[in-house]
Amino acid sequence: MYFCHMDELNHINKKSASEVIAALGKRFKEYRLVSRLTQKEVSEKSGVSVLTIRRFELGYSYNITMGNFISMLKAIDFTDGIADIMPEIPVSPYAMAKLEEHKPKRIRHGKQS
């Protein structure tokens, strides 16, 4: 079995979109195989054609859309990884300091009648 080496997706800014898609296709195949699913099973679960899945795993960049890719990730039960593609932007230290300035130091409740 071929295992996609991490450096295939390192330095992504120096790679063409086609090279990134090819590396993702190889990585997807590994996950599919570990999930013990055939291309046909992924196709049935995702609604993406077997031909598109086959071409994607072979590294061809055409006919793969973001929608297809997400559907395929869901089919192999890799939904947790989808959020890691673009994590939330962290709050800057400056913004945190501003929030802390306006946070009350203590809470006082008025007299209850």
GROMACS elastic network, one bead per residue, 0.5 to 0.9 nm:
[ bonds ]
;  ai    aj funct       b0    kb
    1    30     6  0.81617   500
    2    26     6  0.82285   500
    2    30     6  0.75473   500
    3    26     6  0.79211   500
    3    27     6  0.75010   500
    3    30     6  0.67195   500
    4     7     6  0.84332   500
    4     8     6  0.70065   500
    4     9     6  0.88967   500
    4    23     6  0.72734   500
    4    24     6  0.87936   500
    4    26     6  0.62316   500
    4    27     6  0.56911   500
    4    30     6  0.77081   500
    5     8     6  0.57209   500
    5     9     6  0.79296   500
    5    23     6  0.89928   500
    5    27     6  0.87924   500
    6     9     6  0.57836   500
    6    10     6  0.64656   500
    7    11     6  0.76343   500
    8    11     6  0.82413   500
    8    12     6  0.82975   500
    8    19     6  0.85229   500
    8    20     6  0.78747   500
    8    23     6  0.60303   500
    8    24     6  0.88711   500
    9    12     6  0.57780   500
    9    15     6  0.86635   500
    9    19     6  0.88300   500
    9    20     6  0.66339   500
    9    23     6  0.64935   500
    9    24     6  0.78757   500
   10    13     6  0.84417   500
   10    14     6  0.88959   500
   10    15     6  0.89654   500
   11    14     6  0.56649   500
   11    15     6  0.70736   500
   12    15     6  0.52232   500
   12    16     6  0.80160   500
   12    17     6  0.88453   500
   12    19     6  0.88786   500
   12    20     6  0.69709   500
   13    16     6  0.78686   500
   15    18     6  0.79875   500
   15    19     6  0.59578   500
   15    20     6  0.65136   500
   16    19     6  0.52144   500
   16    20     6  0.64401   500
   16    21     6  0.87048   500
   17    20     6  0.51503   500
   17    21     6  0.61398   500
   17    22     6  0.85585   500
   17    61     6  0.81056   500
   18    21     6  0.51059   500
   18    22     6  0.60744   500
   18    23     6  0.86630   500
   18    59     6  0.79968   500
   18    60     6  0.74673   500
   18    61     6  0.54955   500
   18    62     6  0.86137   500
   19    22     6  0.50547   500
   19    23     6  0.62767   500
   19    24     6  0.86336   500
   19    59     6  0.79478   500
   19    61     6  0.82901   500
   20    23     6  0.51634   500
   20    24     6  0.61619   500
   20    25     6  0.85642   500
   20    61     6  0.88705   500
   21    25     6  0.60342   500
   21    26     6  0.86904   500
   21    56     6  0.76893   500
   21    59     6  0.66158   500
   21    60     6  0.74814   500
   21    61     6  0.57802   500
   21    64     6  0.87370   500
   22    25     6  0.50380   500
   22    26     6  0.64198   500
   22    27     6  0.86997   500
   22    56     6  0.70342   500
   22    57     6  0.73417   500
   22    58     6  0.71309   500
   22    60     6  0.61863   500
   22    61     6  0.65911   500
   23    26     6  0.52129   500
   23    27     6  0.62137   500
   23    28     6  0.85467   500
   23    57     6  0.86923   500
   23    59     6  0.68852   500
   24    28     6  0.59134   500
   24    29     6  0.85453   500
   24    56     6  0.82722   500
   24    57     6  0.79679   500
   24    59     6  0.79584   500
   25    28     6  0.50115   500
   25    29     6  0.62593   500
   25    30     6  0.88095   500
   25    53     6  0.84879   500
   25    54     6  0.89951   500
   25    55     6  0.83743   500
   25    56     6  0.50418   500
   25    58     6  0.66439   500
   25    59     6  0.55575   500
   25    60     6  0.80910   500
   25    61     6  0.87136   500
   26    29     6  0.51780   500
   26    30     6  0.65507   500
   26    31     6  0.89483   500
   26    56     6  0.79553   500
   26    57     6  0.52540   500
   26    58     6  0.69162   500
   26    59     6  0.68147   500
   27    30     6  0.51883   500
   27    31     6  0.64805   500
   27    32     6  0.87174   500
   27    57     6  0.80152   500
   28    31     6  0.51304   500
   28    32     6  0.60980   500
   28    33     6  0.85999   500
   28    56     6  0.86008   500
   28    57     6  0.68255   500
   28    72     6  0.86924   500
   28    73     6  0.80329   500
   29    33     6  0.61134   500
   29    34     6  0.85509   500
   29    39     6  0.89166   500
   29    53     6  0.89853   500
   29    56     6  0.87945   500
   29    57     6  0.57053   500
   29    58     6  0.88440   500
   30    33     6  0.51860   500
   30    34     6  0.61662   500
   30    35     6  0.85225   500
   31    34     6  0.50599   500
   31    35     6  0.60614   500
   31    36     6  0.86093   500
   31    76     6  0.73604   500
   31    78     6  0.85334   500
   32    36     6  0.63295   500
   32    37     6  0.56765   500
   32    38     6  0.73409   500
   32    39     6  0.79746   500
   32    42     6  0.80092   500
   32    73     6  0.89516   500
   32    75     6  0.89468   500
   32    76     6  0.60778   500
   33    37     6  0.59763   500
   33    38     6  0.73957   500
   34    37     6  0.77814   500
   35    38     6  0.89775   500
   35    76     6  0.63085   500
   35    77     6  0.82329   500
   36    76     6  0.89573   500
   37    40     6  0.79967   500
   37    41     6  0.59178   500
   37    42     6  0.65452   500
   37    76     6  0.75574   500
   38    41     6  0.51165   500
   38    42     6  0.63516   500
   38    43     6  0.85017   500
   39    42     6  0.51269   500
   39    43     6  0.60415   500
   39    44     6  0.86599   500
   39    49     6  0.89414   500
   39    50     6  0.59844   500
   39    51     6  0.88774   500
   39    53     6  0.66501   500
   39    54     6  0.71237   500
   40    44     6  0.61921   500
   40    45     6  0.86432   500
   40    49     6  0.82011   500
   40    50     6  0.58007   500
   40    53     6  0.88228   500
   41    44     6  0.51027   500
   41    45     6  0.61858   500
   41    46     6  0.84726   500
   41    50     6  0.88394   500
   41    75     6  0.84526   500
   42    45     6  0.51136   500
   42    46     6  0.58290   500
   42    47     6  0.80105   500
   42    48     6  0.77741   500
   42    49     6  0.88749   500
   42    50     6  0.79579   500
   42    53     6  0.82181   500
   42    72     6  0.65752   500
   42    75     6  0.56875   500
   42    76     6  0.69495   500
   43    46     6  0.52323   500
   43    47     6  0.54126   500
   43    49     6  0.54668   500
   43    50     6  0.54679   500
   43    52     6  0.88909   500
   43    53     6  0.73728   500
   43    72     6  0.77226   500
   43    75     6  0.81759   500
   44    47     6  0.55622   500
   44    48     6  0.73880   500
   44    49     6  0.81158   500
   44    50     6  0.85959   500
   44    75     6  0.86047   500
   45    48     6  0.81823   500
   45    71     6  0.82050   500
   45    72     6  0.79019   500
   45    74     6  0.83681   500
   45    75     6  0.53601   500
   45    76     6  0.85709   500
   46    49     6  0.84734   500
   46    68     6  0.76957   500
   46    70     6  0.87077   500
   46    72     6  0.53733   500
   46    73     6  0.83577   500
   46    74     6  0.72442   500
   46    75     6  0.54269   500
   46    76     6  0.89203   500
   47    68     6  0.81214   500
   47    71     6  0.74523   500
   47    72     6  0.83061   500
   48    51     6  0.84063   500
   48    52     6  0.67112   500
   48    53     6  0.70276   500
   48    68     6  0.61748   500
   48    69     6  0.88105   500
   48    71     6  0.75569   500
   48    72     6  0.73040   500
   49    52     6  0.52551   500
   49    53     6  0.64341   500
   49    54     6  0.86600   500
   50    53     6  0.50778   500
   50    54     6  0.60070   500
   50    55     6  0.85319   500
   51    54     6  0.50583   500
   51    55     6  0.60823   500
   51    56     6  0.84688   500
   52    55     6  0.51929   500
   52    56     6  0.60355   500
   52    57     6  0.86029   500
   52    62     6  0.85584   500
   52    63     6  0.64778   500
   52    64     6  0.67920   500
   52    68     6  0.88381   500
   53    56     6  0.50714   500
   53    57     6  0.61527   500
   53    58     6  0.85734   500
   53    64     6  0.82668   500
   53    68     6  0.89986   500
   53    72     6  0.83319   500
   54    57     6  0.52410   500
   54    58     6  0.62348   500
   54    59     6  0.87897   500
   54    60     6  0.88837   500
   55    58     6  0.50041   500
   55    59     6  0.63442   500
   55    60     6  0.53102   500
   55    61     6  0.78249   500
   55    62     6  0.82053   500
   55    63     6  0.85002   500
   55    64     6  0.87339   500
   56    59     6  0.51399   500
   56    60     6  0.52459   500
   56    61     6  0.64439   500
   56    62     6  0.79726   500
   56    63     6  0.82610   500
   56    64     6  0.68403   500
   57    60     6  0.74695   500
   60    63     6  0.83383   500
   60    64     6  0.84945   500
   61    64     6  0.63129   500
   62    65     6  0.83447   500
   63    68     6  0.88360   500
   64    67     6  0.81816   500
   64    68     6  0.60864   500
   64    69     6  0.67765   500
   65    68     6  0.50527   500
   65    69     6  0.61611   500
   65    70     6  0.86128   500
   66    69     6  0.50253   500
   66    70     6  0.61382   500
   66    71     6  0.85302   500
   67    70     6  0.52498   500
   67    71     6  0.61295   500
   67    72     6  0.85703   500
   68    71     6  0.51181   500
   68    72     6  0.61040   500
   68    73     6  0.86349   500
   69    72     6  0.51028   500
   69    73     6  0.62107   500
   69    74     6  0.86581   500
   70    73     6  0.50389   500
   70    74     6  0.61999   500
   70    75     6  0.85967   500
   70    79     6  0.83028   500
   70    82     6  0.75601   500
   71    74     6  0.51088   500
   71    75     6  0.62084   500
   71    76     6  0.89380   500
   72    76     6  0.65304   500
   72    77     6  0.86644   500
   72    78     6  0.86924   500
   73    76     6  0.53721   500
   73    77     6  0.62576   500
   73    78     6  0.51152   500
   73    79     6  0.63283   500
   73    81     6  0.83686   500
   73    82     6  0.77506   500
   74    78     6  0.55925   500
   74    79     6  0.54252   500
   74    82     6  0.88362   500
   75    78     6  0.75529   500
   75    79     6  0.87544   500
   76    79     6  0.83350   500
   77    80     6  0.81194   500
   78    81     6  0.56373   500
   78    82     6  0.71228   500
   79    82     6  0.53266   500
   79    83     6  0.75645   500
   80    83     6  0.61033   500
   80    84     6  0.74085   500
   81    84     6  0.51748   500
   81    85     6  0.69008   500
   82    85     6  0.55062   500
   82    86     6  0.79330   500
   83    86     6  0.61356   500
   83    87     6  0.60324   500
   83    88     6  0.86738   500
   84    87     6  0.52842   500
   84    88     6  0.89015   500
   86    89     6  0.84827   500
   87    90     6  0.86132   500
   89    92     6  0.88470   500
   91    94     6  0.82471   500
   91    95     6  0.64033   500
   91    96     6  0.66311   500
   92    95     6  0.52695   500
   92    96     6  0.63111   500
   92    97     6  0.87321   500
   93    97     6  0.61676   500
   93    98     6  0.87005   500
   94    97     6  0.51647   500
   94    98     6  0.63837   500
   94    99     6  0.87940   500
   95    98     6  0.50878   500
   95    99     6  0.62849   500
   95   100     6  0.86875   500
   96    99     6  0.50857   500
   96   100     6  0.62047   500
   96   101     6  0.87479   500
   97   100     6  0.50471   500
   97   101     6  0.63116   500
   98   101     6  0.51811   500
   98   102     6  0.68317   500
   98   103     6  0.89721   500
   99   102     6  0.54891   500
   99   103     6  0.63494   500
  100   103     6  0.50864   500
  100   104     6  0.83715   500
  101   104     6  0.81636   500
  102   105     6  0.89549   500
  103   106     6  0.88554   500
  104   107     6  0.69526   500
  109   112     6  0.83182   500
